[in-house]
Amino acid sequence: MMSNQKETNPKMPTHTVYFLKHNGDDAKAEWIKAGVAWEHTDGEGLNLSLDSLGQKVALTVRKNKA
């Protein structure tokens, strides 16, 4: 993570991350919590903390620059 990217509140996530599990063509998708995210104070991205099959994965998402 870049040093100038600060989280709004490192203790409380601002977003929840889900993946959708489809159980059939017509069935409603099941929303399964995959992790949490914190919005950067500059409003240009998020830090994600995902838990997949017992593995913690940290990701940073940033807006594309023109």
ABEGO torsion letter per residue (X at the ends): XBAABBBABAABBABBBBBBBBAEAABBBBBBBAEBBBBBAAGAEBBBBBBBGGBBBBBBBBBBBX
